[in-house]
């Protein structure tokens, strides 16, 4: 069982991840990966949020340097409109658009 599945069972929630990582020594993202938030990536996250039953809480794990403001705003609005509790978990950082999304949630959990 992976971490998102274990978290879903423990918290009775839908876990959605929004993670972008690029090593400092890499020139560009690997094929199929994005180094920041894009419209295409946001569409995937939006679909997952909208597919979550209205009575099921969402745990959104965010680790991102940000990206397009429009993409972040679309996700933040959808997070805000979810009728049940949305918790954003920030294991490392949620910069720029990631911060905007986190502030739309009902609760933010993060390291000091």
Secondary structure, DSSP 8 states (H G I E B T S, - for coil): --HHHHHHHHHTEEEEEEE----TT-SS--TT--SSB-HHHHHHHHHHHHHS-TTSEEEEEEEB--B-HHHHHHHHHHHHH-SS-EEEEESS-B-THHHHHHHHSSEEEE--
